[in-house]
Every structure is written in structure tokens, then in C-alpha cells.
Amino acid sequence: MTMQDPARGINLTHHEVVDDWHAVRADGVNFASITITESANWSDPAAARNLGGAQQAGLHTGGRHFARPGGAPDQAEHFVRIAKPLGAFAPGSLAPALDVRVEGVDDRFIRSWIKTVRQATGIRRVLVYADFEQWSHAFHPDKWADSEVVLWLARHNGIPGRPGWFHARLGLHQHEHGRDALVYPFTLTDVLL
């Protein structure tokens, strides 16, 4: 893996469906993160289809939770309850991801969500997804991002893996809508279970 050739991935938000995951894989995509839950009670009815299709096509596939303010433990438990039977925590899957791109979610929420997911699954590695302004001004990952937390930056600058912002735990970069790349020196292994 070099800085010029990062592994590529995609992420799906609510209600998005891919019709041909084998075509996605043939296009050089290695991993996929799929939003499967939101808040403490919503799950995407397309989640099983998306995760299953991506897994069958050979992509490293993981589930993502879209946070809402309040009740981090309840939201984490809801995510685990939906993700586990979908195979989102199998070895080789993309690590569980938390999308915190909403106002009212803070460092305390992130820390609590991570702790609850770890206790419920025994999985240590977690991805936390936010945009440039949030990483720059709202969140303080040095307070909660240990060696098994990987930061994921959404900054659509069109330069895969080169987001123009640095943190020692920054490993993923969404460089275009739905398109992601690893940030050097992170490798695909660093974001998988």
C-alpha cells in the first residue's frame, strides 16, 4: 500500500441500494460501510439486502449507525441487535462505524457508544465518521480515540486518501460522495475485524 494507491471503498446512507455488487467489486472497490440503523429504534429495510450482496461479492462489509442526540447506550444496543444477525461482525468485516454528522452529538456520546458496542460484542475496533468542520472544531478525539478507534473524515476534495487534515488516528477519507479511501499509513487490515 502506498500513498498513491489507497484501498477504495464506498458507503451507503439510508435507503440506498446497490443493484450489482459484483460490478462494484469489479470496479476495484475493496470495502463497503452500510448505514443500517439510526437513533434507538430505526433500521433500514434494505440493510439485509445490501450487506448480503456486498458480502457475497467479496467486499469487506460493515454496518454503520447514524447517531441522534441522547441515549448513546440505547442506540449502541439497537445497532448491535440489528447488525449481529446480518453478519456485520464476522472476521474480515469492516469495523462497526458510528456516523456523528448531526448537531447535538458530542464527545461524551461517542465515548459511551463505543464503550457499549465493545461490551456488547467483544469487538475493540470501531470507526467514527464525521465531517471536516466537526473534526476541526467540535470533537476532541484525543480524549476517547484509543489505538483501536479509527477516525473517518468526510471532506469532498476529490483527492483519495489526502484529506488536508491530520490526526494520528485518521485512517479513512471520504473524498467524494459515497467514495472512500484509506489514509496512509493505514492499511485495509487496520479497519477490519
N, C-alpha and C positions, 0 to 999 in steps of 0.2 A: 504494500500500500504506500503510495506516495502522495504528496500534497497535490499533485496534478491529476491524480486518478482515484478520487474517493469513491467508496461504495455508494450506490444510489438507492434511494427509497422513495416511497410515496406514503401519503397519509390521507385517509378519508374522514370527512366530517359527517355529521348527521345526515342520514337518508341517502348518501351517495352509494351507488352500486357500480361495480365493475362487471361488465358482461363477459370479458375474456381475460382471465388471469394468466393464461398461458402466453398470450400476446404481451402482457405487461412484463412477464419474466423474460420473454424473448427480446424485449427492448432493453435488457440489461439491468432491470430493477432487481435488487437483492433482498430488500426488506419492505414490510408494509405495517403501518400503525393504523388501526381502525377504531374510531370512536364508537364504543358500544354502550356506554352509559352516560347519564347526566344527572346531577343532583342526587337525591337519595331514593328516587322512585321511577326514573325513566330509563328505558333501554331501547335501542334501535332494533326494530323488527328485521332489518336487513343484516344484522350483525352475524348471525349464524351462516348465512349465505356467503358474505364477504370473507369471514375468517376461514371457512371451509374451502372456498375456492382458491384463496391465496395459499393456504397450506398445501392443497393438492397440486398446485403449480410449482411448489418447491420454494416459495418465498419464506423468509424468516418473518413470521407474522405475530403481532402482539396487539393487545387491547389497550384502549385509551379511555380515560374518564374525563368528561368535561365538568369542571368544578363550578359550583354555585356557592355564594357566601353562606357560612354557617354549617354546623353539623358534619365536620370532616370525618369523624369515625363512622357515622351512619352512611355517608357517601362512599367511603372506602369499603365498608362491608357489602354495600349494594353492588359495587364494582366487582368484588371478588366472587360474590354469589352468582353473578351473570357470566363472568369471564371464565371461571374454572371449568364448567361443563362444556365450554366451547373449545377447550384445549389451548387457551391463551397462555397457560403457564407451563407448557411442555418444554423439555430441554430443547434448546435451539431456537426457541421463540424469541421475538423481540421483547425486551423487558417491559413490564407494565408501565404505562405512561399516564401522567397527570397533566391535563391542559388547564392552565390557570390564567387564561387570557380574558378575565372578566373582573370588573371592578368589585371590590369588597373582599377578594381573596387575598390573604396576607401570608407572611412567613409562618405564623403560628398554625394556620390552616394547613399549609404544605407539610410542615413537620408532623402534625397529627395524622394526616392522611398517609404519609409514608410509614409512620410507626404502626398504624392499624393494618395496612396492607402487609407489612412484614410479619406482624404477629399472626395474621390470618392465613398466610400462605407459606411462611418459612423462607420466602424469597427476599434476598437483600437488595438486588439491583433494581433500581427504579429510574425512570426518565421523567424529567419535569420540563414542560413545554410552555414557553412564554414569548412575547414579542420583545423587540429591542428596547422600547421605552420602559417596559416593566423591569427587564434585567438591569437597565442602566439606572433607574430611579426608584422603583418600588420594592423590589425584592433584595434580600441580603443572603445569598446562598452560602456565604462563609459561616453563617450561623447554623445551617442544617444540612449542607451538602457534603456528606462524608465520601469515602472512597468508592462507594457503590451507587452513588447518585450521579447521573449524567444529565447535564443541562442541555436543553434543546432550544435553539434560538430561531424564531420566525423573523427573518429580515429578507425581504424580496429584492435583493440586489443583483440577482442573475449570475452570481459567481459561486458555483457549488463549492461548499467547504471553506469558503473565505468570507465570513460574515462581517468583518470590520469591527468586531468586538471580541474581547478575550476574557476568559476565566479559565482557571486550571481544570475545571470540571466540565467545560463546554465541549461536547462531543458530537452534536448534531446541528445541522443548519438547514432550515427550510429556505431555499434560495428563490423559489418561485411557488406560486400557489399549488400546494399538494406535492411539491417536489423537494426531496431532501438529499443531503449528502453528509458524510462523516467529516468531522473537522480534525485535521492532523494534530497530534499523533494518534488519535483514537482509531481503532480498527473495528471491524464488524463484531469481532469477538467481545469487545468492550461494552456492547449494547445488547448482547444476547444473554439468555438464561443458560 
